[in-house]
């Protein structure tokens, strides 16, 4: 081997140099790059773990915790029924939290209240319950005996008897007092016989008119007849005259009553009874 070749080989062995540069420097750079990649990977894993923990915390506080907290109940449609009374029943039947809240039990519990017609319950995630109530609409009132005491009871268009905590309906002059119905005792949701229900429908139709006809009537008496039929006796306010009519009660009958009363009060002060049945008008004096 020539002297120049020997020097090159010797130089490579001692100094680690090659014809193409520094071999030892390349190894050092590769080792440092690997360490940097490991650190970046570790940082990514830590960031990912923290992100997952934050996400779980957000889910727990946003969704899980509200579901386990006391349920928030809202009512809609209430006018005469006490919200506090409803809330007492909801608390006993529904359950304390949104997850435990039993909608079917609440519907059953509230449907037993006499002044309520229908109930629907909607659970809104994560902690709200909305209870929509449709109350019975009073079209007439009557007096019945309960435990030896006479109390006013309301009647809806379907002939269902019910009571409420408010006395406004009892004092409303546009809601007529009905007497003579075959009802002796009160039960929640009780209906009187079907043959009298058309009378409630007729009364409801008259109440929807702009004129307040029933403000001129203090009482409507139902007089039962043979074969399940009945007639009506109207007692106008501010007079002792009775008005006899058949089972059809409509705007025409009440208009005729008002006109005839005006005539009688001005010309026949001793009339006791006015008969509007059978399409004719007759008088009966004292």
C-alpha positions in Angstrom: 0.0 0.0 0.0 1.3 3.5 -0.8 2.2 6.0 1.9 -0.8 8.2 1.0 -3.3 5.4 1.3 -1.8 4.4 4.6 -2.2 7.9 6.0 -5.9 8.0 4.9 -6.7 4.7 6.6 -4.8 5.7 9.7 -6.6 9.0 9.8 -10.0 7.3 9.6 -9.2 5.0 12.5 -7.9 7.7 14.8 -10.1 10.6 14.0 -13.2 8.8 12.7 -13.3 10.7 9.5 -14.3 9.4 6.2 -14.2 10.7 2.7 -17.8 11.9 3.1 -17.6 13.8 6.4 -18.1 13.3 10.2 -19.6 9.8 11.1 -19.6 10.5 14.8 -21.6 13.7 14.4 -24.4 11.9 12.5 -24.9 9.5 15.3 -25.2 12.3 17.8 -27.8 14.2 15.8 -29.9 11.0 15.3 -29.9 10.3 19.0 -31.0 13.8 19.9 -33.8 13.7 17.3 -35.1 10.5 18.8 -35.2 12.0 22.3 -37.1 15.1 21.0 -39.7 12.8 19.4 -40.2 10.9 22.6 -40.7 14.2 24.5 -43.3 15.4 22.0 -45.1 12.1 22.1 -45.2 12.2 25.9 -46.5 15.8 25.8 -49.2 14.8 23.3 -50.3 11.9 25.6 -50.5 14.3 28.6 -52.5 16.9 26.6 -54.8 14.1 25.4 -55.4 12.8 29.0 -56.1 16.3 30.3 -58.5 16.9 27.4 -60.4 13.7 28.2 -60.5 14.6 31.9 -61.9 18.1 31.1 -64.5 16.6 28.7 -65.6 14.1 31.4 -65.8 16.8 34.0 -67.9 18.9 31.6 -70.2 16.0 30.9 -70.6 15.3 34.6 -71.4 18.9 35.5 -73.6 19.6 32.5 -75.6 16.4 32.2 -75.0 13.9 35.1 -75.2 16.3 38.1 -78.4 18.0 36.9 -80.1 14.6 36.4 -79.3 13.7 40.0 -80.3 17.1 41.5 -83.9 17.9 42.7 -86.2 18.0 39.7 -87.5 21.4 38.5 -91.3 21.2 38.0 -93.3 23.8 35.9 -97.1 23.9 35.5 -99.1 25.4 32.6 -102.8 25.8 32.2 -103.7 26.4 35.8 -106.5 28.9 36.6 -108.6 27.6 39.5 -106.6 24.6 40.7 -103.9 25.3 43.3 -100.4 24.8 42.2 -99.3 24.0 45.7 -101.8 21.1 45.9 -100.5 19.7 42.6 -96.9 20.1 43.8 -97.7 18.1 46.9 -99.0 15.2 44.8 -96.2 15.4 42.3 -93.6 15.2 45.1 -95.2 12.1 46.5 -95.7 10.3 43.2 -93.0 11.5 40.9 -89.7 11.0 42.6 -87.1 13.5 43.8 -84.7 13.6 40.8 -85.2 13.8 37.0 -83.9 10.2 36.5 -86.2 8.8 39.1 -89.2 10.9 38.0 -92.1 8.6 37.0 -94.4 10.5 34.6 -97.1 7.8 34.5 -97.6 7.9 38.3 -97.8 11.7 38.2 -100.5 11.6 35.5 -102.5 9.1 37.5 -102.1 11.1 40.7 -103.2 14.4 39.2 -106.0 12.9 37.1 -107.8 12.0 40.3 -108.3 15.7 41.2 -111.9 16.6 40.4 -111.2 20.0 38.8 -108.7 18.6 36.3 -109.9 17.2 32.9 -106.6 16.0 31.3 -102.9 16.0 32.3 -99.7 15.6 30.2 -96.2 15.3 31.6 -93.1 16.1 29.5 -89.5 15.5 30.9 -87.0 17.9 29.4 -83.4 16.8 29.8 -81.5 17.3 32.0 -83.5 18.4 35.0 -86.9 20.0 34.0 -90.4 18.5 34.0 -93.3 20.4 32.4 -96.9 19.4 33.5 -99.6 20.7 31.2 -103.1 20.8 32.8 -106.4 21.2 31.2 -109.0 22.2 33.9 -112.7 21.4 33.7 -114.7 24.4 32.6 -117.7 25.2 34.8 -120.9 25.8 32.9 -123.4 25.4 35.8 -123.5 24.8 39.5 -125.7 22.9 41.9 -126.0 22.2 45.6 -125.5 18.7 47.0 -125.1 17.2 50.4 -121.7 16.0 51.6 -121.5 14.6 55.2 -124.7 16.3 56.1 -123.6 19.7 54.8 -124.8 21.4 51.7 -122.0 22.6 49.4 -121.9 24.2 46.0 -120.6 21.9 43.2 -119.6 22.8 39.7 -120.7 21.0 36.5 -118.8 20.9 33.2 -120.2 20.5 29.7 -120.0 16.7 29.9 -122.0 16.6 33.1 -119.1 15.9 35.4 -119.3 17.2 39.0 -116.2 18.8 40.5 -115.0 21.3 43.0 -112.2 23.8 43.2 -110.6 25.9 45.9 -111.8 29.2 44.4 -115.2 30.8 45.0 -115.2 33.0 42.0 -117.2 30.5 39.9 -119.8 30.3 42.6 -120.3 34.0 42.5 -120.3 34.3 38.7 -123.8 35.4 37.7 -123.3 34.0 34.2 -123.1 30.5 35.6 -126.6 29.4 36.4 -127.7 27.4 39.5 -129.3 24.1 38.6 -131.7 22.4 41.0 -133.7 19.2 40.7 -130.9 17.0 39.4 -130.9 13.4 40.8 -127.6 13.9 42.7 -127.5 13.3 46.4 -123.8 12.6 47.2 -120.6 13.9 45.7 -117.8 11.7 44.3 -114.8 12.9 42.4 -115.3 12.7 38.7 -119.0 11.7 39.1 -121.4 12.3 36.2 -125.1 12.7 36.5 -127.4 10.6 34.2 -126.8 11.0 30.4 -130.3 12.3 29.7 -129.5 15.6 31.4 -126.2 16.2 29.6 -127.8 17.9 26.6 -128.9 20.6 29.0 -125.3 21.3 30.0 -124.4 21.5 26.3 -127.2 24.0 25.7 -126.1 26.1 28.6 -122.5 26.1 27.4 -123.6 27.2 23.9 -125.6 30.1 25.4 -122.6 31.1 27.5 -120.5 31.5 24.4 -122.8 34.2 23.1 -121.8 37.8 23.7 -125.0 38.5 25.7 -125.1 37.6 29.3 -128.5 35.9 29.4 -128.0 33.9 32.6 -127.4 37.1 34.5 -131.2 37.5 34.4 -131.8 34.0 35.7 -131.3 33.1 39.4 -132.1 29.4 39.1 -133.0 26.7 36.6 -135.1 23.8 38.0 -135.1 20.4 36.3 -138.6 18.8 36.6 -138.4 15.1 35.8 -141.2 13.6 33.7 -142.3 10.1 32.8 -140.1 7.9 30.5 -136.9 9.7 31.4 -137.9 13.1 30.0 -137.8 16.4 31.8 -139.0 20.0 31.6 -137.5 23.2 33.0 -138.6 26.0 35.3 -136.7 29.3 35.1 -136.6 31.7 38.0 -135.7 35.2 36.8 -134.0 37.6 39.2 -135.9 40.5 40.7 -139.3 38.9 40.2 -141.5 36.1 41.7 -142.8 34.9 38.3 -141.8 31.4 37.2 -141.1 30.6 33.6 -142.1 27.1 32.3 -140.4 25.7 29.3 -139.7 22.4 27.7 -136.3 20.7 27.8 -134.9 22.8 24.9 -133.0 25.8 26.3 -131.6 28.2 23.7 -131.3 31.9 22.9 -134.8 32.1 21.5 -136.4 30.9 24.7 -134.4 33.4 26.8 -135.2 36.2 24.5 -139.0 35.4 24.7 -138.7 35.2 28.5 -137.2 38.7 28.7 -139.8 40.2 26.3 -142.7 38.5 28.1 -141.5 39.6 31.5 -141.3 43.2 30.4 -144.9 43.0 29.2 -146.1 41.2 32.3 -144.4 43.5 34.8 -145.9 46.6 33.1 -149.4 45.3 32.4 -150.1 42.2 34.6 -148.4 42.6 38.0 -150.3 39.7 39.6 -149.0 37.0 37.2 -147.5 34.0 39.0 -146.4 31.8 36.2 -145.6 32.2 32.4 -145.8 29.0 30.3 -143.7 29.1 27.1 -144.1 25.4 26.3 -145.6 24.0 23.1 -144.9 27.1 21.1 -147.5 29.2 22.9 -147.5 31.7 25.7 -150.0 31.5 28.6 -150.3 33.1 32.0 -151.3 31.9 35.4 -152.2 34.5 38.1 -152.1 34.3 41.8 
